[in-house]
Amino acid sequence: MTLLVKLRVVPPAPWGGIIRLFSNMDLLKEHLTDEVKLKIESKYKDRISVNRSRDNGTGDNLKYYVLSMFPYPSGALHMGHVRVYTISDTLARYHALTGKQVFQPMGWDGFGLPAENAAHENAIDPAQWTRENIAAMKQQMEGFGCQFNWESELATCEPAYYKWTQALFLDMYRAGLVYRKEAFVNWDPVDKTVLADEQVDSEGRSWRSGAKVERRTLSQWFVRTTQLAKDLYDGLSDPLLEDWKDIVYLQRHWIGEPNGVSFDLELEPAVGTNVSPAAGGGGSNFLNVWLAEERIELIGNQAGTFIGVKSGHFLVKNKSEGSAVVGFVRNPFTRCRIPILVSDCIEYDAGREEKLCLASDGPEETKLSRQHGLDVDSNNRGDYSKQWSKEEICTFAQKSRIGGYPVSSKLRDWLISRQRYWGTPIPMVHCGSYG
């Protein structure tokens, strides 16, 4: 016995607005048998397939794009994959049945450290490892019936795809938003790669390997996120993001309220220390210091008595035995030298291990100044007499490429370099003759 049900589509579909559902009476049972499921599939697969093609001769049809996150080709699907792609395929099938021209592509997030580590352990090339995993996982996907547009399949590790990533990098470089510098970085000694600050936990360990992170000086590429911090933060108030409150919350927390300004101050080593030189602002011979909005004029007009750093700061590792001073910074506005002292008793700003201090800031600052023989009353102005306004300070810093943009105390420029082979090649050539 069969059952024919007619459902009217609102608004009407281009092919008439009626969906006819063919079934036998087994549908009324609590569970569908495999035989019934196959009958349903064979009845409607052609109609769905017609509306899945991007060029099916029905250009007037409404278009619907379904994109789920591309999987990492680990070698085997798991239930998380089945859940995600069942949801996206249900959406795609529904809209195809209503007459829309549906596009549901599939691709592979092919680059990454796990593939490189696995390939190393198995003594094969990461490209071979990745492509074999893609073939195996594609076969599994086809087995559970999702109807992807396989003719548009891509893999992020293929040049045809990552050439666009490289083009975006070059656009940012030409716009001055990408730069390269020598910098102290977080080094994972197990995975042998650089980690972003967000990948180091509160105990100083790598998020992936669990190894104690080391500080090393390496040449790295950065994106000037601090230069755009205010625009990024203000953009989160856009009414279009009303339905994305959870993501907005995370982004606000990551960027932080841009209620201050950071500066790169040139480092000068103290006797017996080892502060390595580097060319260009913001390198490993520059110390980044953040000042709250109300303290910006301090750096131009009072200069500061000293720079305080925490005992775990990377500069402290270079301090010689018995030395009270870690090093000095050169104030770009007064040109005076400011000593760097170690203290865990100073109240540091969120996300910071260094602070520009006046002796008058509090008892601990006064105590440290006197202990180290600093002139408490002069505020270390030297002979420089110019009075700087807040606007002049920020403008000078921006033109000198040493900061001066509104930013929170915890946001840093985004480090994008990774010491690994299996990743998007950075499209730059380094030449000994021409740079």
Contacts in CASP RR format, 6 or more apart in sequence:
PFRMAT RR
TARGET T0000
AUTHOR 0000-0000-0000
METHOD contacts of the structure
MODEL  1
MTLLVKLRVVPPAPWGGIIRLFSNMDLLKEHLTDEVKLKIESKYKDRISV
NRSRDNGTGDNLKYYVLSMFPYPSGALHMGHVRVYTISDTLARYHALTGK
QVFQPMGWDGFGLPAENAAHENAIDPAQWTRENIAAMKQQMEGFGCQFNW
ESELATCEPAYYKWTQALFLDMYRAGLVYRKEAFVNWDPVDKTVLADEQV
DSEGRSWRSGAKVERRTLSQWFVRTTQLAKDLYDGLSDPLLEDWKDIVYL
QRHWIGEPNGVSFDLELEPAVGTNVSPAAGGGGSNFLNVWLAEERIELIG
NQAGTFIGVKSGHFLVKNKSEGSAVVGFVRNPFTRCRIPILVSDCIEYDA
GREEKLCLASDGPEETKLSRQHGLDVDSNNRGDYSKQWSKEEICTFAQKS
RIGGYPVSSKLRDWLISRQRYWGTPIPMVHCGSYG
1 24 0 8 1.000
1 25 0 8 1.000
2 22 0 8 1.000
2 23 0 8 1.000
2 24 0 8 1.000
2 25 0 8 1.000
3 23 0 8 1.000
3 24 0 8 1.000
3 25 0 8 1.000
3 27 0 8 1.000
3 28 0 8 1.000
4 20 0 8 1.000
4 21 0 8 1.000
4 22 0 8 1.000
4 23 0 8 1.000
5 20 0 8 1.000
5 21 0 8 1.000
5 23 0 8 1.000
6 18 0 8 1.000
6 19 0 8 1.000
6 20 0 8 1.000
6 21 0 8 1.000
7 18 0 8 1.000
7 19 0 8 1.000
7 21 0 8 1.000
8 17 0 8 1.000
8 18 0 8 1.000
9 16 0 8 1.000
9 17 0 8 1.000
9 18 0 8 1.000
9 19 0 8 1.000
9 98 0 8 1.000
13 98 0 8 1.000
13 99 0 8 1.000
14 58 0 8 1.000
14 60 0 8 1.000
14 61 0 8 1.000
14 99 0 8 1.000
15 99 0 8 1.000
19 97 0 8 1.000
19 98 0 8 1.000
22 40 0 8 1.000
22 43 0 8 1.000
23 36 0 8 1.000
23 40 0 8 1.000
24 36 0 8 1.000
24 39 0 8 1.000
26 32 0 8 1.000
26 33 0 8 1.000
26 35 0 8 1.000
26 36 0 8 1.000
27 36 0 8 1.000
44 97 0 8 1.000
47 96 0 8 1.000
47 97 0 8 1.000
48 93 0 8 1.000
48 96 0 8 1.000
48 97 0 8 1.000
48 147 0 8 1.000
49 147 0 8 1.000
50 56 0 8 1.000
51 58 0 8 1.000
51 61 0 8 1.000
51 96 0 8 1.000
51 97 0 8 1.000
51 99 0 8 1.000
51 100 0 8 1.000
51 101 0 8 1.000
51 102 0 8 1.000
52 92 0 8 1.000
52 96 0 8 1.000
52 102 0 8 1.000
52 103 0 8 1.000
52 104 0 8 1.000
52 147 0 8 1.000
52 149 0 8 1.000
53 101 0 8 1.000
53 149 0 8 1.000
54 101 0 8 1.000
54 103 0 8 1.000
54 149 0 8 1.000
54 152 0 8 1.000
56 101 0 8 1.000
58 101 0 8 1.000
59 101 0 8 1.000
61 99 0 8 1.000
61 100 0 8 1.000
61 101 0 8 1.000
62 99 0 8 1.000
62 100 0 8 1.000
62 101 0 8 1.000
63 100 0 8 1.000
63 101 0 8 1.000
63 102 0 8 1.000
63 103 0 8 1.000
64 92 0 8 1.000
64 95 0 8 1.000
64 96 0 8 1.000
64 100 0 8 1.000
64 101 0 8 1.000
64 102 0 8 1.000
64 103 0 8 1.000
65 102 0 8 1.000
65 103 0 8 1.000
65 104 0 8 1.000
66 88 0 8 1.000
66 91 0 8 1.000
66 92 0 8 1.000
66 95 0 8 1.000
66 102 0 8 1.000
66 103 0 8 1.000
66 104 0 8 1.000
67 88 0 8 1.000
67 104 0 8 1.000
67 105 0 8 1.000
68 84 0 8 1.000
68 85 0 8 1.000
68 87 0 8 1.000
68 88 0 8 1.000
68 104 0 8 1.000
69 84 0 8 1.000
69 109 0 8 1.000
70 106 0 8 1.000
70 107 0 8 1.000
70 108 0 8 1.000
70 109 0 8 1.000
70 156 0 8 1.000
71 77 0 8 1.000
71 81 0 8 1.000
71 107 0 8 1.000
71 108 0 8 1.000
71 109 0 8 1.000
71 137 0 8 1.000
72 108 0 8 1.000
72 109 0 8 1.000
72 110 0 8 1.000
72 112 0 8 1.000
72 114 0 8 1.000
73 108 0 8 1.000
73 109 0 8 1.000
73 110 0 8 1.000
73 115 0 8 1.000
73 130 0 8 1.000
73 133 0 8 1.000
73 134 0 8 1.000
73 137 0 8 1.000
73 155 0 8 1.000
74 114 0 8 1.000
74 133 0 8 1.000
74 137 0 8 1.000
75 132 0 8 1.000
75 133 0 8 1.000
75 136 0 8 1.000
75 137 0 8 1.000
76 136 0 8 1.000
76 137 0 8 1.000
76 140 0 8 1.000
77 137 0 8 1.000
77 140 0 8 1.000
77 141 0 8 1.000
82 144 0 8 1.000
85 141 0 8 1.000
85 146 0 8 1.000
86 146 0 8 1.000
88 104 0 8 1.000
88 146 0 8 1.000
89 104 0 8 1.000
89 145 0 8 1.000
89 146 0 8 1.000
89 147 0 8 1.000
89 148 0 8 1.000
92 102 0 8 1.000
92 104 0 8 1.000
92 147 0 8 1.000
93 147 0 8 1.000
95 102 0 8 1.000
96 102 0 8 1.000
103 149 0 8 1.000
103 152 0 8 1.000
104 147 0 8 1.000
104 148 0 8 1.000
104 149 0 8 1.000
105 148 0 8 1.000
105 149 0 8 1.000
105 152 0 8 1.000
105 153 0 8 1.000
105 154 0 8 1.000
106 141 0 8 1.000
106 148 0 8 1.000
106 149 0 8 1.000
106 150 0 8 1.000
106 152 0 8 1.000
106 153 0 8 1.000
107 153 0 8 1.000
107 154 0 8 1.000
107 155 0 8 1.000
107 156 0 8 1.000
108 130 0 8 1.000
108 134 0 8 1.000
108 137 0 8 1.000
108 153 0 8 1.000
108 154 0 8 1.000
108 155 0 8 1.000
108 156 0 8 1.000
108 157 0 8 1.000
109 156 0 8 1.000
110 130 0 8 1.000
110 134 0 8 1.000
110 155 0 8 1.000
110 156 0 8 1.000
110 157 0 8 1.000
111 156 0 8 1.000
111 157 0 8 1.000
111 162 0 8 1.000
111 422 0 8 1.000
111 423 0 8 1.000
111 424 0 8 1.000
112 420 0 8 1.000
112 422 0 8 1.000
112 423 0 8 1.000
113 191 0 8 1.000
113 193 0 8 1.000
113 208 0 8 1.000
113 418 0 8 1.000
113 420 0 8 1.000
113 422 0 8 1.000
115 126 0 8 1.000
115 129 0 8 1.000
115 130 0 8 1.000
115 133 0 8 1.000
115 422 0 8 1.000
116 126 0 8 1.000
116 420 0 8 1.000
116 421 0 8 1.000
116 422 0 8 1.000
117 191 0 8 1.000
118 129 0 8 1.000
119 125 0 8 1.000
119 126 0 8 1.000
119 128 0 8 1.000
119 129 0 8 1.000
119 422 0 8 1.000
122 129 0 8 1.000
126 421 0 8 1.000
126 422 0 8 1.000
127 157 0 8 1.000
127 422 0 8 1.000
130 155 0 8 1.000
130 157 0 8 1.000
130 422 0 8 1.000
131 155 0 8 1.000
134 155 0 8 1.000
138 150 0 8 1.000
138 153 0 8 1.000
141 148 0 8 1.000
154 160 0 8 1.000
154 161 0 8 1.000
155 161 0 8 1.000
156 162 0 8 1.000
156 165 0 8 1.000
156 424 0 8 1.000
157 422 0 8 1.000
157 423 0 8 1.000
162 424 0 8 1.000
162 425 0 8 1.000
165 424 0 8 1.000
166 424 0 8 1.000
166 425 0 8 1.000
166 426 0 8 1.000
166 427 0 8 1.000
169 178 0 8 1.000
169 426 0 8 1.000
169 427 0 8 1.000
170 427 0 8 1.000
172 178 0 8 1.000
172 223 0 8 1.000
173 428 0 8 1.000
176 224 0 8 1.000
177 223 0 8 1.000
177 224 0 8 1.000
177 227 0 8 1.000
177 228 0 8 1.000
178 221 0 8 1.000
178 222 0 8 1.000
178 223 0 8 1.000
178 224 0 8 1.000
179 221 0 8 1.000
179 222 0 8 1.000
179 224 0 8 1.000
180 219 0 8 1.000
180 220 0 8 1.000
180 221 0 8 1.000
180 222 0 8 1.000
180 428 0 8 1.000
181 219 0 8 1.000
181 220 0 8 1.000
181 222 0 8 1.000
181 278 0 8 1.000
181 280 0 8 1.000
181 281 0 8 1.000
181 282 0 8 1.000
181 283 0 8 1.000
181 284 0 8 1.000
182 217 0 8 1.000
182 218 0 8 1.000
182 219 0 8 1.000
182 220 0 8 1.000
182 276 0 8 1.000
182 278 0 8 1.000
182 279 0 8 1.000
182 283 0 8 1.000
182 284 0 8 1.000
182 285 0 8 1.000
183 217 0 8 1.000
183 218 0 8 1.000
183 219 0 8 1.000
183 220 0 8 1.000
183 222 0 8 1.000
183 278 0 8 1.000
183 282 0 8 1.000
183 283 0 8 1.000
183 284 0 8 1.000
183 415 0 8 1.000
184 215 0 8 1.000
184 216 0 8 1.000
184 217 0 8 1.000
184 284 0 8 1.000
184 314 0 8 1.000
185 194 0 8 1.000
185 195 0 8 1.000
185 215 0 8 1.000
185 216 0 8 1.000
185 217 0 8 1.000
185 218 0 8 1.000
185 220 0 8 1.000
185 415 0 8 1.000
186 194 0 8 1.000
186 195 0 8 1.000
186 196 0 8 1.000
186 197 0 8 1.000
186 199 0 8 1.000
186 200 0 8 1.000
186 213 0 8 1.000
186 214 0 8 1.000
186 215 0 8 1.000
187 193 0 8 1.000
187 194 0 8 1.000
187 195 0 8 1.000
187 213 0 8 1.000
187 214 0 8 1.000
187 215 0 8 1.000
187 216 0 8 1.000
187 218 0 8 1.000
188 194 0 8 1.000
188 195 0 8 1.000
188 206 0 8 1.000
188 208 0 8 1.000
188 209 0 8 1.000
188 211 0 8 1.000
188 213 0 8 1.000
189 211 0 8 1.000
189 212 0 8 1.000
189 214 0 8 1.000
190 206 0 8 1.000
190 209 0 8 1.000
190 210 0 8 1.000
190 211 0 8 1.000
191 206 0 8 1.000
191 208 0 8 1.000
191 209 0 8 1.000
191 211 0 8 1.000
192 419 0 8 1.000
193 418 0 8 1.000
193 419 0 8 1.000
193 420 0 8 1.000
194 218 0 8 1.000
194 220 0 8 1.000
194 415 0 8 1.000
194 417 0 8 1.000
194 418 0 8 1.000
194 419 0 8 1.000
195 206 0 8 1.000
195 207 0 8 1.000
195 213 0 8 1.000
196 414 0 8 1.000
196 415 0 8 1.000
197 412 0 8 1.000
198 254 0 8 1.000
199 206 0 8 1.000
199 207 0 8 1.000
199 208 0 8 1.000
200 206 0 8 1.000
200 207 0 8 1.000
200 213 0 8 1.000
201 207 0 8 1.000
204 212 0 8 1.000
204 213 0 8 1.000
205 211 0 8 1.000
205 212 0 8 1.000
205 213 0 8 1.000
206 213 0 8 1.000
215 314 0 8 1.000
215 317 0 8 1.000
217 276 0 8 1.000
217 278 0 8 1.000
217 284 0 8 1.000
218 417 0 8 1.000
218 419 0 8 1.000
219 417 0 8 1.000
220 415 0 8 1.000
220 416 0 8 1.000
220 417 0 8 1.000
221 415 0 8 1.000
221 416 0 8 1.000
221 417 0 8 1.000
221 426 0 8 1.000
222 413 0 8 1.000
222 414 0 8 1.000
222 415 0 8 1.000
222 416 0 8 1.000
222 417 0 8 1.000
223 413 0 8 1.000
223 414 0 8 1.000
223 416 0 8 1.000
224 413 0 8 1.000
225 232 0 8 1.000
225 411 0 8 1.000
225 412 0 8 1.000
225 413 0 8 1.000
225 414 0 8 1.000
226 262 0 8 1.000
226 403 0 8 1.000
226 405 0 8 1.000
226 407 0 8 1.000
226 411 0 8 1.000
226 412 0 8 1.000
226 413 0 8 1.000
227 403 0 8 1.000
227 405 0 8 1.000
228 405 0 8 1.000
229 255 0 8 1.000
229 256 0 8 1.000
229 258 0 8 1.000
229 405 0 8 1.000
229 406 0 8 1.000
229 407 0 8 1.000
229 408 0 8 1.000
229 411 0 8 1.000
230 258 0 8 1.000
230 405 0 8 1.000
230 406 0 8 1.000
230 407 0 8 1.000
232 251 0 8 1.000
232 255 0 8 1.000
233 252 0 8 1.000
233 255 0 8 1.000
233 256 0 8 1.000
233 257 0 8 1.000
233 258 0 8 1.000
235 241 0 8 1.000
236 248 0 8 1.000
236 251 0 8 1.000
236 252 0 8 1.000
236 255 0 8 1.000
241 247 0 8 1.000
241 248 0 8 1.000
254 411 0 8 1.000
255 408 0 8 1.000
255 411 0 8 1.000
256 408 0 8 1.000
256 410 0 8 1.000
256 411 0 8 1.000
257 408 0 8 1.000
258 406 0 8 1.000
258 407 0 8 1.000
258 408 0 8 1.000
259 292 0 8 1.000
259 293 0 8 1.000
259 406 0 8 1.000
259 408 0 8 1.000
260 290 0 8 1.000
260 291 0 8 1.000
260 292 0 8 1.000
260 293 0 8 1.000
260 296 0 8 1.000
260 406 0 8 1.000
260 407 0 8 1.000
260 408 0 8 1.000
260 409 0 8 1.000
261 290 0 8 1.000
261 291 0 8 1.000
261 293 0 8 1.000
261 296 0 8 1.000
261 393 0 8 1.000
261 394 0 8 1.000
261 397 0 8 1.000
261 403 0 8 1.000
261 404 0 8 1.000
261 405 0 8 1.000
261 406 0 8 1.000
261 407 0 8 1.000
262 288 0 8 1.000
262 289 0 8 1.000
262 290 0 8 1.000
262 291 0 8 1.000
262 403 0 8 1.000
262 404 0 8 1.000
262 405 0 8 1.000
262 407 0 8 1.000
263 288 0 8 1.000
263 289 0 8 1.000
263 290 0 8 1.000
263 291 0 8 1.000
263 299 0 8 1.000
263 332 0 8 1.000
263 397 0 8 1.000
263 402 0 8 1.000
263 403 0 8 1.000
263 404 0 8 1.000
264 281 0 8 1.000
264 282 0 8 1.000
264 283 0 8 1.000
264 286 0 8 1.000
264 287 0 8 1.000
264 288 0 8 1.000
264 402 0 8 1.000
264 403 0 8 1.000
265 286 0 8 1.000
265 287 0 8 1.000
265 288 0 8 1.000
265 289 0 8 1.000
265 307 0 8 1.000
265 329 0 8 1.000
265 330 0 8 1.000
265 331 0 8 1.000
265 332 0 8 1.000
265 338 0 8 1.000
265 402 0 8 1.000
266 281 0 8 1.000
266 285 0 8 1.000
266 286 0 8 1.000
266 329 0 8 1.000
266 330 0 8 1.000
266 332 0 8 1.000
267 275 0 8 1.000
267 285 0 8 1.000
267 286 0 8 1.000
267 287 0 8 1.000
267 315 0 8 1.000
267 327 0 8 1.000
267 328 0 8 1.000
267 329 0 8 1.000
267 330 0 8 1.000
268 275 0 8 1.000
268 327 0 8 1.000
268 328 0 8 1.000
268 329 0 8 1.000
268 330 0 8 1.000
268 337 0 8 1.000
269 275 0 8 1.000
269 318 0 8 1.000
269 327 0 8 1.000
269 328 0 8 1.000
270 319 0 8 1.000
270 320 0 8 1.000
270 323 0 8 1.000
270 325 0 8 1.000
270 326 0 8 1.000
270 327 0 8 1.000
270 328 0 8 1.000
270 339 0 8 1.000
270 340 0 8 1.000
271 320 0 8 1.000
271 323 0 8 1.000
272 320 0 8 1.000
272 323 0 8 1.000
273 315 0 8 1.000
273 318 0 8 1.000
273 319 0 8 1.000
273 320 0 8 1.000
273 323 0 8 1.000
273 326 0 8 1.000
273 327 0 8 1.000
274 318 0 8 1.000
275 284 0 8 1.000
275 285 0 8 1.000
275 315 0 8 1.000
275 318 0 8 1.000
275 327 0 8 1.000
276 284 0 8 1.000
276 285 0 8 1.000
277 284 0 8 1.000
277 285 0 8 1.000
278 284 0 8 1.000
278 285 0 8 1.000
278 286 0 8 1.000
280 286 0 8 1.000
280 401 0 8 1.000
281 401 0 8 1.000
281 402 0 8 1.000
282 288 0 8 1.000
282 402 0 8 1.000
286 402 0 8 1.000
287 307 0 8 1.000
287 315 0 8 1.000
287 329 0 8 1.000
287 340 0 8 1.000
287 354 0 8 1.000
288 354 0 8 1.000
288 412 0 8 1.000
289 299 0 8 1.000
289 307 0 8 1.000
289 329 0 8 1.000
289 354 0 8 1.000
289 355 0 8 1.000
289 356 0 8 1.000
290 349 0 8 1.000
290 352 0 8 1.000
290 407 0 8 1.000
290 409 0 8 1.000
291 298 0 8 1.000
291 299 0 8 1.000
291 356 0 8 1.000
292 349 0 8 1.000
292 409 0 8 1.000
295 356 0 8 1.000
296 390 0 8 1.000
296 393 0 8 1.000
296 394 0 8 1.000
297 388 0 8 1.000
297 389 0 8 1.000
297 390 0 8 1.000
297 393 0 8 1.000
298 304 0 8 1.000
298 356 0 8 1.000
298 358 0 8 1.000
299 331 0 8 1.000
299 333 0 8 1.000
299 356 0 8 1.000
299 393 0 8 1.000
300 331 0 8 1.000
300 333 0 8 1.000
300 334 0 8 1.000
300 388 0 8 1.000
300 393 0 8 1.000
301 381 0 8 1.000
301 387 0 8 1.000
301 388 0 8 1.000
302 358 0 8 1.000
302 379 0 8 1.000
302 381 0 8 1.000
303 331 0 8 1.000
303 333 0 8 1.000
303 334 0 8 1.000
303 336 0 8 1.000
303 338 0 8 1.000
303 379 0 8 1.000
303 380 0 8 1.000
303 381 0 8 1.000
303 382 0 8 1.000
304 331 0 8 1.000
304 338 0 8 1.000
304 356 0 8 1.000
304 357 0 8 1.000
304 358 0 8 1.000
304 379 0 8 1.000
304 380 0 8 1.000
305 338 0 8 1.000
305 357 0 8 1.000
305 358 0 8 1.000
305 359 0 8 1.000
305 365 0 8 1.000
305 369 0 8 1.000
305 374 0 8 1.000
305 375 0 8 1.000
305 376 0 8 1.000
305 379 0 8 1.000
305 380 0 8 1.000
306 338 0 8 1.000
306 339 0 8 1.000
306 340 0 8 1.000
306 341 0 8 1.000
306 357 0 8 1.000
306 365 0 8 1.000
306 368 0 8 1.000
306 369 0 8 1.000
306 372 0 8 1.000
306 374 0 8 1.000
306 380 0 8 1.000
307 329 0 8 1.000
307 338 0 8 1.000
307 339 0 8 1.000
307 340 0 8 1.000
307 341 0 8 1.000
307 354 0 8 1.000
307 355 0 8 1.000
307 356 0 8 1.000
307 357 0 8 1.000
308 340 0 8 1.000
308 341 0 8 1.000
308 342 0 8 1.000
308 343 0 8 1.000
308 346 0 8 1.000
308 354 0 8 1.000
308 355 0 8 1.000
308 356 0 8 1.000
308 357 0 8 1.000
308 368 0 8 1.000
309 315 0 8 1.000
309 316 0 8 1.000
309 326 0 8 1.000
309 340 0 8 1.000
309 341 0 8 1.000
309 342 0 8 1.000
309 343 0 8 1.000
309 353 0 8 1.000
309 354 0 8 1.000
309 355 0 8 1.000
310 316 0 8 1.000
310 342 0 8 1.000
310 343 0 8 1.000
310 344 0 8 1.000
310 348 0 8 1.000
310 353 0 8 1.000
310 354 0 8 1.000
311 342 0 8 1.000
311 344 0 8 1.000
312 353 0 8 1.000
313 326 0 8 1.000
313 342 0 8 1.000
313 353 0 8 1.000
313 354 0 8 1.000
315 326 0 8 1.000
315 327 0 8 1.000
315 340 0 8 1.000
316 326 0 8 1.000
316 342 0 8 1.000
318 326 0 8 1.000
319 326 0 8 1.000
319 342 0 8 1.000
324 341 0 8 1.000
324 371 0 8 1.000
324 372 0 8 1.000
325 339 0 8 1.000
325 340 0 8 1.000
325 341 0 8 1.000
325 372 0 8 1.000
326 340 0 8 1.000
326 341 0 8 1.000
326 342 0 8 1.000
327 339 0 8 1.000
327 340 0 8 1.000
328 337 0 8 1.000
328 338 0 8 1.000
328 339 0 8 1.000
328 340 0 8 1.000
329 337 0 8 1.000
329 338 0 8 1.000
329 340 0 8 1.000
330 336 0 8 1.000
330 337 0 8 1.000
330 338 0 8 1.000
331 337 0 8 1.000
331 338 0 8 1.000
332 396 0 8 1.000
332 397 0 8 1.000
332 400 0 8 1.000
332 402 0 8 1.000
333 384 0 8 1.000
333 386 0 8 1.000
333 388 0 8 1.000
333 393 0 8 1.000
333 396 0 8 1.000
334 380 0 8 1.000
334 381 0 8 1.000
334 382 0 8 1.000
334 384 0 8 1.000
335 384 0 8 1.000
336 380 0 8 1.000
336 381 0 8 1.000
336 382 0 8 1.000
336 384 0 8 1.000
338 356 0 8 1.000
338 380 0 8 1.000
339 372 0 8 1.000
339 374 0 8 1.000
340 354 0 8 1.000
341 368 0 8 1.000
341 372 0 8 1.000
343 364 0 8 1.000
343 368 0 8 1.000
345 364 0 8 1.000
346 355 0 8 1.000
346 357 0 8 1.000
346 364 0 8 1.000
346 365 0 8 1.000
348 354 0 8 1.000
348 355 0 8 1.000
349 355 0 8 1.000
349 409 0 8 1.000
350 408 0 8 1.000
350 409 0 8 1.000
350 410 0 8 1.000
351 409 0 8 1.000
351 410 0 8 1.000
352 409 0 8 1.000
352 410 0 8 1.000
357 365 0 8 1.000
357 368 0 8 1.000
358 365 0 8 1.000
358 379 0 8 1.000
359 365 0 8 1.000
359 366 0 8 1.000
359 369 0 8 1.000
359 370 0 8 1.000
359 374 0 8 1.000
359 376 0 8 1.000
359 377 0 8 1.000
359 379 0 8 1.000
360 366 0 8 1.000
360 376 0 8 1.000
366 376 0 8 1.000
368 374 0 8 1.000
369 376 0 8 1.000
370 376 0 8 1.000
374 380 0 8 1.000
388 396 0 8 1.000
393 404 0 8 1.000
394 404 0 8 1.000
394 405 0 8 1.000
397 403 0 8 1.000
397 404 0 8 1.000
398 404 0 8 1.000
398 405 0 8 1.000
417 426 0 8 1.000
END
